[in-house]
Amino acid sequence: MEPRDLSTHVPYEAGRGIEETAREIGMDPGELVKLSSNENAWGPSPKAVVALRESATTVHTYPKSSHTDLTAALADRFAVADEQVWLANGGDGALDYLARALLAPGDEVLVSEPGFAYYAMSARFHHGQVNQYPIRKENDFEQSADTVLDSYDGERIVYVTSPHNPAGTEMPLDEVETLADATDEETLVVVDEAYGEFSETPSAIELTRERDDIAVLRTFSKVFGLAGCRLGYAVVPEDWAESYTRVNTPFAASELACRAGLAALKDTEHIEQTVDGVRESREYMYDRLDCPTWESQGNFVLAEVGDGTRVFEAAKREGVIIRDTTSFGLPDCVRITAGTPAMTERAVDVINEAL
């Protein structure tokens, strides 16, 4: 008895954690600064923490009302119908739902290279085929409709990451519309806006109010600081919104996650603190790092350091965990999550010393 052939499936490589790194280098975990996973350096929404504590006594029940309340709150936030909001166990769960709803065995998808590995992983899990379009460093990771269309060949789903991970660049809304107009009627353009709250560009969700060929992905992991709760969602065209009931995992968003999400949406102080802090951290890195960087609209900065693995290892020895982007096909770069002032200053000093 053997599992099916998984030779084309590549394991997801997460950023290094504090505990494993502390054990490796013989340091106390409290001495380490982790800026490798684009988590919220200011922690979770305090209102969400209260909600988690207060909801602990209800975890014996399925999240029926909380799921409905959160869907309604998000729909109101973006002026869409409740049915257009698909809650999921993280943004990757929402990607799985879209793949289930759209892909038949053998259908093809188009993903960016470099880009988020789970687009391709989800497609392959659902027996899809994966093609790539390039986002090039020599073009400063520019994202345009033409960049995608040069590689497009009728794929069922086209994934766009805006802001892009790991570069931080965006695809303007008019370019998203141009892309959707130029692709086939049966092609869905999925715009991943996991880092959208850090950008000043309007969300592509507004396009889902009028079109049936664009869906948008968002998450509570970044600006709301709820990565450990695993809560994400997709906003889909209204015409096929009811498909959610046919493809979703029962109660995929937990009671605790839904209650935390509801509270975090109302925590405007935490949202503003995080966004302002991220922007200050990005500017500090642009100004103080002794190497080229790219302007980012996410909560991270990509820096060209020559030998990314060497700089990653040198920083790790000093207790600063950053992301070696070799797995993204960028071995000469590292990605640094925007941190608090103290975290950012320490990271910049350590990286400059390594350089």
C-alpha positions in Angstrom: 0.0 0.0 0.0 1.5 3.3 -1.1 0.2 6.9 -1.3 -0.4 8.4 -4.8 2.6 9.8 -6.6 3.6 13.0 -4.8 6.9 13.5 -6.5 5.8 16.8 -8.1 4.6 18.2 -4.6 7.2 20.4 -3.0 7.0 20.9 0.8 6.2 24.4 2.0 9.2 26.0 3.6 8.2 28.2 6.5 10.5 30.8 8.1 12.7 29.6 11.0 11.0 29.6 14.4 12.4 31.1 17.6 12.5 27.9 19.7 14.3 25.7 17.1 16.8 28.5 16.3 17.5 29.1 20.0 18.2 25.4 20.5 20.5 25.4 17.5 22.6 28.4 18.5 22.5 27.9 22.2 20.7 31.1 23.1 17.7 31.9 25.3 14.6 32.3 23.1 13.9 35.7 24.8 17.2 37.0 23.3 16.1 36.3 19.7 14.4 38.6 17.3 12.3 36.8 14.7 11.8 38.7 11.5 11.4 35.8 9.1 7.7 35.0 8.8 6.0 38.4 8.2 4.1 38.1 11.5 2.8 41.1 13.4 5.7 42.3 15.5 3.2 44.2 17.7 1.4 41.1 18.6 -2.3 40.2 18.3 -5.1 42.7 18.7 -5.7 43.2 22.4 -9.4 43.1 21.8 -9.0 39.7 20.1 -7.0 38.4 23.1 -9.9 39.3 25.4 -12.4 37.7 23.0 -10.3 34.5 22.9 -10.3 34.3 26.7 -14.1 35.0 26.9 -14.9 32.5 24.2 -12.9 29.6 25.8 -15.9 28.3 27.6 -17.8 27.9 24.3 -15.4 25.8 22.4 -17.5 22.7 22.9 -20.0 24.2 20.4 -19.6 24.4 16.6 -19.0 28.0 15.3 -22.3 28.5 13.6 -23.4 32.0 14.8 -19.9 33.3 15.1 -19.2 32.2 11.5 -22.3 34.0 10.3 -21.5 37.1 12.4 -18.0 37.4 11.0 -19.1 36.8 7.4 -21.7 39.6 7.8 -19.1 41.9 9.4 -16.6 41.4 6.5 -19.4 41.8 3.9 -20.3 45.1 5.5 -16.7 46.2 5.7 -16.3 45.8 1.9 -19.9 46.5 0.8 -20.5 43.0 -0.7 -23.1 40.4 -0.1 -22.6 38.0 2.8 -22.6 35.0 0.4 -19.5 36.5 -1.3 -17.3 36.0 1.8 -15.8 32.5 2.1 -14.2 32.0 5.5 -11.4 29.5 5.8 -8.7 28.0 8.0 -6.2 30.6 6.9 -5.6 32.1 3.5 -4.3 28.8 2.3 -7.6 27.2 3.2 -9.4 29.8 1.0 -7.1 28.9 -1.8 -8.1 25.3 -1.4 -11.8 26.2 -1.6 -11.2 28.2 -4.8 -9.3 25.2 -6.3 -12.1 22.8 -5.4 -14.7 25.1 -6.9 -12.8 25.8 -10.1 -10.5 23.0 -11.0 -11.3 19.8 -12.7 -8.5 17.1 -12.9 -5.9 18.3 -15.4 -7.0 21.9 -15.5 -4.0 24.4 -15.5 -3.2 27.4 -13.3 -0.7 30.2 -13.8 1.4 31.3 -10.9 4.1 33.9 -10.5 7.8 33.0 -10.2 9.0 33.9 -7.6 5.9 33.8 -5.5 3.9 32.1 -2.7 4.5 28.3 -3.0 1.0 27.3 -1.8 -0.7 28.5 -5.1 1.0 25.6 -6.9 0.7 23.2 -4.0 -3.1 23.7 -3.7 -3.5 23.3 -7.5 -1.6 20.0 -7.4 -3.5 18.8 -4.4 -6.6 19.1 -6.5 -5.0 17.4 -9.5 -4.3 20.6 -11.4 -1.3 21.4 -13.6 0.9 24.4 -12.8 2.5 26.9 -15.2 4.5 30.0 -14.3 4.9 33.6 -15.4 8.1 35.5 -14.4 8.4 38.6 -12.1 11.9 39.7 -12.7 14.4 41.3 -10.3 16.0 43.1 -13.3 12.6 44.8 -13.8 12.3 45.7 -10.1 9.6 43.0 -9.8 7.2 45.1 -11.8 3.7 43.6 -12.1 1.6 44.3 -15.1 -1.1 42.6 -17.2 1.3 42.2 -20.1 3.8 40.4 -17.8 1.2 37.8 -17.1 -0.4 37.6 -20.5 3.0 36.9 -22.2 2.8 33.5 -20.4 -1.0 33.0 -20.4 -2.4 30.1 -22.3 -6.0 29.7 -21.3 -5.4 28.6 -17.7 -8.4 28.2 -15.4 -7.0 30.3 -12.6 -4.4 33.0 -12.7 -2.9 34.1 -9.4 -1.7 37.6 -8.7 -0.1 38.6 -5.4 -0.5 42.3 -4.6 1.4 43.3 -2.6 3.8 40.6 -3.8 5.8 38.3 -1.5 8.8 38.6 -1.3 9.2 41.8 -3.3 6.4 44.0 -2.0 5.4 45.3 -5.4 1.7 45.7 -6.5 -0.4 45.3 -9.6 -2.5 48.4 -10.0 -6.3 47.9 -10.2 -6.5 49.0 -13.8 -3.9 46.4 -14.7 -5.9 43.7 -12.8 -9.0 44.7 -14.9 -6.9 44.7 -18.1 -5.7 41.2 -17.2 -9.2 39.9 -16.5 -10.5 41.5 -19.7 -7.8 39.8 -21.8 -8.2 36.3 -20.4 -10.8 33.7 -21.4 -14.4 33.9 -20.0 -13.7 30.7 -18.0 -10.5 32.0 -16.3 -10.6 33.3 -12.8 -8.1 36.0 -11.7 -7.3 35.5 -8.0 -5.8 38.6 -6.4 -4.0 37.7 -3.1 -4.1 40.7 -0.8 -2.7 39.1 2.3 -0.7 42.3 2.9 -3.4 44.7 1.6 -3.9 46.6 4.8 -0.3 47.9 4.6 -0.9 49.4 1.2 -2.6 52.6 0.2 -3.9 51.1 -3.0 -7.7 50.4 -3.1 -8.6 46.7 -2.7 -9.5 44.7 -5.8 -12.6 43.6 -3.8 -14.4 46.5 -5.4 -14.0 44.7 -8.7 -15.9 41.7 -7.4 -19.1 43.8 -7.1 -19.3 44.1 -10.9 -17.4 41.2 -12.4 -17.6 37.4 -12.3 -14.0 36.7 -13.2 -12.1 38.1 -10.2 -11.8 36.8 -6.6 -9.7 38.3 -3.8 -7.9 36.6 -0.9 -7.3 38.2 2.5 -6.2 37.1 5.9 -6.2 37.9 9.6 -2.6 36.7 10.0 -0.9 40.0 9.2 -2.2 43.3 10.3 -4.6 41.8 12.9 -1.8 39.6 14.4 -3.9 36.3 14.4 -1.5 34.0 12.5 -1.8 31.3 15.1 -5.6 31.3 14.9 -5.5 30.4 11.2 -8.3 32.6 9.8 -8.6 33.8 6.2 -11.2 34.5 3.6 -11.9 34.9 -0.1 -14.3 37.4 -1.6 -15.8 35.9 -4.7 -18.2 37.0 -7.5 -21.8 37.0 -6.3 -23.0 34.9 -9.2 -21.3 31.7 -7.9 -21.0 32.6 -4.2 -23.3 29.7 -3.2 -20.6 27.2 -4.4 -19.1 27.6 -0.9 -21.6 25.4 0.6 -20.5 22.6 -1.7 -16.8 22.9 -1.3 -16.0 24.1 2.2 -14.8 21.9 5.1 -17.5 21.9 7.8 -16.8 24.6 10.3 -13.3 25.2 8.9 -13.0 28.6 10.8 -13.1 27.7 14.5 -15.2 29.3 17.2 -12.1 30.9 18.7 -10.9 32.2 15.4 -14.2 33.7 14.4 -14.6 35.4 17.8 -11.1 36.7 17.6 -11.6 37.9 14.1 -14.8 39.8 15.0 -13.0 41.6 17.8 -9.9 42.4 15.8 -12.0 44.0 13.1 -13.2 46.6 15.7 -9.7 47.2 17.1 -8.9 50.3 15.0 -6.2 51.4 17.5 -4.2 48.2 17.0 -4.6 48.3 13.2 -3.3 51.9 13.1 -0.4 51.1 15.4 0.6 48.2 13.3 0.3 50.0 9.9 2.2 53.1 11.2 4.8 50.9 12.8 5.3 48.9 9.6 5.7 52.0 7.5 8.3 53.5 9.9 10.2 50.2 9.9 10.3 50.0 6.2 11.6 53.5 5.9 14.3 52.8 8.5 15.5 49.8 6.5 15.5 51.7 3.2 17.6 54.5 4.8 20.0 52.5 7.0 20.7 49.2 5.3 24.0 49.2 3.5 22.6 47.4 0.4 20.0 47.8 -2.2 16.3 47.4 -1.2 13.0 47.5 -3.0 10.1 49.7 -2.0 7.5 47.5 -0.4 3.8 47.7 0.2 3.9 44.7 2.6 5.1 44.4 6.1 8.6 43.4 5.0 11.5 44.6 2.9 13.5 42.6 0.3 17.2 43.4 0.4 20.0 42.4 -2.0 22.9 41.2 0.1 25.1 39.3 -2.4 24.9 35.9 -0.6 21.6 35.5 1.1 22.4 32.2 2.9 25.7 33.6 4.3 23.9 36.8 5.6 21.0 34.7 7.0 23.5 32.4 8.9 25.5 35.4 10.2 22.4 37.1 11.4 21.2 33.9 13.0 24.4 33.6 15.0 23.7 37.0 16.4 20.1 36.1 17.4 18.3 37.8 14.5 16.2 35.5 12.3 15.5 36.8 8.8 14.4 34.9 5.7 16.8 33.4 3.2 15.0 33.8 -0.1 16.9 31.1 -1.9 13.7 29.0 -1.9 12.0 31.9 -3.9 14.8 31.7 -6.5 16.5 34.8 -5.1 19.8 33.4 -3.5 21.3 36.9 -3.4 18.6 38.4 -1.3 17.0 38.2 2.2 13.6 39.3 3.3 13.2 41.2 6.6 9.9 41.5 8.3 9.1 45.0 9.6 9.5 45.0 13.3 9.2 47.4 16.3 11.9 50.1 16.4 14.1 48.1 18.7 13.8 45.0 16.6 14.4 46.8 13.3 17.4 48.7 14.6 19.0 45.5 15.9 18.3 43.7 12.6 19.8 46.5 10.5 22.9 46.7 12.7 23.4 42.9 12.5 22.9 42.7 8.7 25.2 45.7 8.0 27.8 44.0 10.1 27.4 40.8 8.1 27.7 42.8 4.9 
